[in-house]
Amino acid sequence: MPRGSAEIPRSLRKEWRKLAEAMVEAGWTFEQGGSHVKAYGPDGVAFATLSGTPGDQRAWKNARADFRRWCRGHGVEPGI
């Protein structure tokens, strides 16, 4: 049973929302957790933390790269 909801939390900033939209397309779900959003992969193993606050650009790039690697490993088109 997947954790969270497929609805993207409103607290995410614009650039993070684009990543979250691509994750939804791949079957990921989300849970709000304070100033961060927890993302769960459809395989029940993958997990990511998306920042809801402005921060360093590197965090977004790393999260996007992790998601792209997950997509490659599961034969899914990342879309971002």
ZADO-1210 file (C-alpha; in nm, 4 decimals, padded with zeros to 6 digits):
<atoms>
<atom x="00.0000" y="00.0000" z="00.0000" code="MET" pos="1"/>
<atom x="00.1553" y="00.3325" z="-00.1054" code="PRO" pos="2"/>
<atom x="00.2234" y="00.5972" z="00.1548" code="ARG" pos="3"/>
<atom x="00.1039" y="00.9547" z="00.1238" code="GLY" pos="4"/>
<atom x="-00.1078" y="01.1184" z="-00.1413" code="SER" pos="5"/>
<atom x="-00.0603" y="01.1891" z="-00.5113" code="ALA" pos="6"/>
<atom x="-00.1596" y="01.5509" z="-00.4435" code="GLU" pos="7"/>
<atom x="00.1388" y="01.7876" z="-00.4512" code="ILE" pos="8"/>
<atom x="00.1588" y="01.9964" z="-00.1309" code="PRO" pos="9"/>
<atom x="00.1080" y="02.3688" z="-00.1872" code="ARG" pos="10"/>
<atom x="00.4105" y="02.4560" z="00.0255" code="SER" pos="11"/>
<atom x="00.6576" y="02.3603" z="-00.2473" code="LEU" pos="12"/>
<atom x="00.8371" y="02.6359" z="-00.4336" code="ARG" pos="13"/>
<atom x="00.8026" y="02.6711" z="-00.8115" code="LYS" pos="14"/>
<atom x="01.1157" y="02.4782" z="-00.9156" code="GLU" pos="15"/>
<atom x="01.0380" y="02.1979" z="-00.6690" code="TRP" pos="16"/>
<atom x="00.6799" y="02.1757" z="-00.8019" code="ARG" pos="17"/>
<atom x="00.8104" y="02.0915" z="-01.1503" code="LYS" pos="18"/>
<atom x="01.0077" y="01.8027" z="-01.0031" code="LEU" pos="19"/>
<atom x="00.7059" y="01.6921" z="-00.7958" code="ALA" pos="20"/>
<atom x="00.4827" y="01.6963" z="-01.1065" code="GLU" pos="21"/>
<atom x="00.7280" y="01.4672" z="-01.2862" code="ALA" pos="22"/>
<atom x="00.7310" y="01.2411" z="-00.9797" code="MET" pos="23"/>
<atom x="00.3496" y="01.2179" z="-00.9802" code="VAL" pos="24"/>
<atom x="00.3610" y="01.1119" z="-01.3453" code="GLU" pos="25"/>
<atom x="00.5966" y="00.8299" z="-01.2409" code="ALA" pos="26"/>
<atom x="00.3631" y="00.7186" z="-00.9588" code="GLY" pos="27"/>
<atom x="00.5247" y="00.8850" z="-00.6563" code="TRP" pos="28"/>
<atom x="00.3237" y="01.0048" z="-00.3544" code="THR" pos="29"/>
<atom x="00.3829" y="01.2831" z="-00.1001" code="PHE" pos="30"/>
<atom x="00.3430" y="01.3651" z="00.2694" code="GLU" pos="31"/>
<atom x="00.3822" y="01.7093" z="00.4246" code="GLN" pos="32"/>
<atom x="00.6364" y="01.7136" z="00.7066" code="GLY" pos="33"/>
<atom x="00.6995" y="02.0584" z="00.8526" code="GLY" pos="34"/>
<atom x="00.8912" y="02.2701" z="00.6025" code="SER" pos="35"/>
<atom x="00.9800" y="01.9664" z="00.3914" code="HIS" pos="36"/>
<atom x="00.7793" y="01.7278" z="00.1786" code="VAL" pos="37"/>
<atom x="00.8479" y="01.3554" z="00.1881" code="LYS" pos="38"/>
<atom x="00.8180" y="01.1768" z="-00.1477" code="ALA" pos="39"/>
<atom x="00.7737" y="00.8002" z="-00.1751" code="TYR" pos="40"/>
<atom x="00.8442" y="00.5951" z="-00.4867" code="GLY" pos="41"/>
<atom x="00.5894" y="00.3468" z="-00.6191" code="PRO" pos="42"/>
<atom x="00.8354" y="00.0617" z="-00.5607" code="ASP" pos="43"/>
<atom x="00.7964" y="00.1054" z="-00.1828" code="GLY" pos="44"/>
<atom x="01.1711" y="00.1539" z="-00.1407" code="VAL" pos="45"/>
<atom x="01.2641" y="00.4889" z="-00.2985" code="ALA" pos="46"/>
<atom x="01.2337" y="00.7991" z="-00.0799" code="PHE" pos="47"/>
<atom x="01.3169" y="01.1665" z="-00.1328" code="ALA" pos="48"/>
<atom x="01.2901" y="01.4853" z="00.0706" code="THR" pos="49"/>
<atom x="01.1827" y="01.8004" z="-00.1125" code="LEU" pos="50"/>
<atom x="01.2445" y="02.1371" z="00.0515" code="SER" pos="51"/>
<atom x="00.9490" y="02.3678" z="00.1013" code="GLY" pos="52"/>
<atom x="01.1730" y="02.6620" z="00.1856" code="THR" pos="53"/>
<atom x="01.4177" y="02.8581" z="-00.0261" code="PRO" pos="54"/>
<atom x="01.7590" y="02.7108" z="00.0034" code="GLY" pos="55"/>
<atom x="02.0626" y="02.6160" z="-00.1836" code="ASP" pos="56"/>
<atom x="02.0204" y="02.5372" z="-00.5539" code="GLN" pos="57"/>
<atom x="02.2373" y="02.2281" z="-00.5178" code="ARG" pos="58"/>
<atom x="01.9659" y="02.0483" z="-00.3159" code="ALA" pos="59"/>
<atom x="01.7208" y="02.0775" z="-00.6065" code="TRP" pos="60"/>
<atom x="01.9790" y="01.9577" z="-00.8574" code="LYS" pos="61"/>
<atom x="02.0693" y="01.6598" z="-00.6391" code="ASN" pos="62"/>
<atom x="01.7035" y="01.5636" z="-00.5902" code="ALA" pos="63"/>
<atom x="01.6413" y="01.5879" z="-00.9643" code="ARG" pos="64"/>
<atom x="01.9474" y="01.3717" z="-01.0372" code="ALA" pos="65"/>
<atom x="01.8341" y="01.1112" z="-00.7822" code="ASP" pos="66"/>
<atom x="01.4886" y="01.1008" z="-00.9397" code="PHE" pos="67"/>
<atom x="01.6370" y="01.0656" z="-01.2901" code="ARG" pos="68"/>
<atom x="01.8561" y="00.7770" z="-01.1719" code="ARG" pos="69"/>
<atom x="01.5522" y="00.6067" z="-01.0199" code="TRP" pos="70"/>
<atom x="01.3646" y="00.6499" z="-01.3486" code="CYS" pos="71"/>
<atom x="01.6492" y="00.4989" z="-01.5510" code="ARG" pos="72"/>
<atom x="01.6606" y="00.2017" z="-01.3155" code="GLY" pos="73"/>
<atom x="01.2865" y="00.1417" z="-01.3508" code="HIS" pos="74"/>
<atom x="01.2461" y="00.2109" z="-01.7225" code="GLY" pos="75"/>
<atom x="01.0423" y="00.5275" z="-01.6694" code="VAL" pos="76"/>
<atom x="01.0794" y="00.8512" z="-01.8673" code="GLU" pos="77"/>
<atom x="01.1686" y="01.1214" z="-01.6078" code="PRO" pos="78"/>
<atom x="01.0067" y="01.4151" z="-01.7881" code="GLY" pos="79"/>
<atom x="01.2391" y="01.6648" z="-01.6187" code="ILE" pos="80"/>
</atoms>
